[in-house]
């Protein structure tokens, strides 16, 4: 498991995703995501790794729950910005707003775990985000499909909340045997 400190927002958003989309299994997952641990911010990497491992074994609920958790993380990240910062982001031209939005996304990735980093590269109206140290993709055996839905969903939601029309797709995933997790962000015409 990657070293680092798990962010409170990640744990809370994952818990809320389970509440919303997999409530029949909530009691099981609260064995690791304990209410007192959530409240006090004491959930570490080991309990989080257990939750992610069991969710992956459940199949479709993994993508649904991790995607919803990503949306919550993006929403709470936006709400955590100062009112001035939010207003300034919405007032700048879309091209600059997209670049600033991905700076926020970089911070959001690092906030999930202190061992996670995001490197953003731009080429015209297309960006890639190389996510290093993803705790979602830290698996013992390769998987058949990417496990990056949390990040893809978070970035997608962040862009939409900032009135940016963008397609976000997972190009590479470390869990499938790639070196890094890479998301592509294509800005649609007019942004």
C-alpha positions in Angstrom: 0.0 0.0 0.0 1.2 3.5 -0.8 2.5 5.5 2.2 0.8 8.7 3.0 -2.1 10.2 4.9 -5.6 9.7 3.7 -7.7 12.9 3.3 -10.9 13.2 5.3 -12.8 14.2 2.2 -11.9 11.0 0.4 -13.1 8.9 3.3 -16.3 10.9 3.8 -17.2 10.9 0.1 -16.6 7.1 -0.2 -18.8 6.6 2.9 -21.5 8.8 1.4 -21.3 7.0 -1.9 -21.9 3.7 -0.1 -24.9 5.2 1.7 -26.4 6.5 -1.5 -25.7 3.6 -3.9 -25.0 0.5 -1.8 -27.0 1.0 1.5 -27.6 -2.7 2.0 -23.8 -3.1 2.6 -23.3 0.0 4.7 -23.1 -1.9 8.0 -20.4 -4.2 6.5 -18.3 -1.2 5.3 -18.8 0.7 8.5 -16.6 -2.0 10.1 -13.7 0.0 8.5 -15.3 3.4 7.9 -16.5 3.7 11.5 -18.7 6.7 12.3 -16.4 7.8 15.1 -13.4 7.5 12.8 -15.2 9.6 10.2 -16.1 12.2 12.7 -12.6 12.4 14.2 -10.7 11.9 10.9 -9.0 8.8 12.2 -9.5 6.5 9.2 -6.1 5.4 7.8 -4.8 3.7 4.8 -5.3 0.1 6.0 -9.1 0.4 6.6 -9.5 2.4 3.3 -7.5 -0.3 1.4 -9.9 -3.0 2.9 -13.0 -1.1 1.8 -11.6 -0.6 -1.7 -10.6 -4.2 -2.0 -14.0 -5.5 -0.9 -15.8 -3.0 -3.2 -13.7 -4.2 -6.2 -14.8 -7.7 -5.5 -18.5 -6.7 -5.7 -18.1 -5.7 -9.3 -20.4 -2.9 -10.6 -20.9 -1.2 -7.2 -17.2 -0.3 -7.2 -17.5 2.0 -10.3 -20.8 3.4 -9.1 -19.7 4.1 -5.5 -16.2 5.4 -6.5 -17.8 7.6 -9.2 -20.3 9.1 -6.7 -17.5 9.6 -4.2 -15.5 11.5 -6.8 -18.5 13.8 -7.4 -18.8 14.5 -3.7 -15.1 15.2 -3.5 -15.3 17.7 -6.4 -18.4 19.3 -4.9 -16.8 19.7 -1.5 -13.6 20.9 -3.0 -15.5 23.7 -4.8 -17.4 24.6 -1.6 -14.1 24.7 0.2 -12.8 27.4 -2.0 -13.2 31.0 -0.8 -16.2 32.8 -2.2 -13.8 35.2 -3.9 -11.9 32.2 -5.5 -15.1 30.6 -6.7 -16.4 33.9 -8.2 -13.0 34.6 -9.9 -13.0 31.2 -11.4 -16.4 31.7 -13.0 -15.5 35.2 -14.3 -12.4 34.4 -16.3 -12.6 33.3 -19.9 -13.2 29.6 -20.4 -9.7 28.8 -21.7 -8.1 30.2 -18.6 -10.9 28.8 -16.4 -10.1 25.3 -17.7 -6.4 25.7 -16.8 -7.3 27.0 -13.4 -9.8 24.2 -12.9 -7.1 21.7 -13.4 -4.9 23.4 -10.9 -7.8 22.9 -8.4 -8.0 19.2 -9.6 -4.2 18.8 -8.9 -4.8 20.0 -5.3 -7.8 17.8 -5.0 -5.8 14.7 -6.1 -3.1 15.5 -3.5 -5.8 15.9 -0.8 -7.0 12.4 -1.3 -3.7 11.1 0.0 -0.4 12.8 0.7 1.3 10.2 -1.5 -0.9 11.1 -4.6 0.3 13.6 -7.1 -1.2 14.9 -10.4 0.9 16.2 -13.3 -1.1 18.3 -15.8 0.0 18.7 -19.4 -1.8 20.9 -22.0 -1.7 20.6 -25.8 -4.1 23.1 -27.4 -7.6 22.4 -26.0 -6.7 19.0 -24.6 -5.1 18.2 -21.3 -3.8 15.0 -19.7 -3.6 14.4 -16.0 -1.0 11.9 -14.9 -2.0 10.6 -11.5 0.8 9.1 -9.5 0.3 7.2 -6.3 -3.4 6.5 -6.8 -4.7 4.6 -3.8 -7.5 3.3 -5.9 -5.2 1.6 -8.3 -2.8 0.0 -5.8 -3.6 -3.6 -6.4 -1.7 -6.9 -6.0 -3.0 -8.4 -9.3 -3.8 -6.6 -12.6 -7.4 -5.9 -13.3 -9.3 -6.2 -16.5 -10.6 -2.7 -16.5 -9.4 0.7 -15.1 -10.1 1.5 -11.4 -9.7 5.3 -11.9 -13.4 6.2 -11.9 -13.1 8.2 -8.7 -10.7 10.6 -10.3 -12.4 10.7 -13.7 -15.7 11.5 -12.0 -14.2 14.1 -9.7 -12.6 15.9 -12.6 -15.7 15.6 -14.7 -17.9 17.1 -11.9 -15.3 19.8 -11.2 -15.3 21.0 -14.8 -19.1 20.9 -15.0 -19.5 22.9 -11.8 -17.2 25.6 -13.3 -19.4 25.7 -16.4 -16.8 24.0 -18.6 -17.9 21.6 -21.3 -15.3 18.8 -21.3 -15.0 15.1 -22.0 -13.0 13.2 -19.4 -11.7 9.7 -20.1 -9.3 7.3 -18.5 -6.5 6.5 -21.0 -4.3 4.4 -18.8 -4.6 2.8 -15.4 -1.9 1.4 -13.2 -4.2 -1.3 -12.0 -4.4 -2.7 -15.6 -0.6 -2.8 -15.8 0.2 0.7 -17.1 2.9 2.7 -15.4 0.6 5.5 -14.3 -3.1 6.5 -14.3 -3.7 9.0 -17.1 -6.9 10.9 -17.7 -7.5 12.9 -20.9 -9.6 16.1 -20.8 -10.9 17.4 -24.1 -12.5 20.8 -24.1 -15.5 21.0 -26.4 -15.9 23.8 -28.9 -16.8 27.1 -27.4 -14.9 26.7 -24.1 
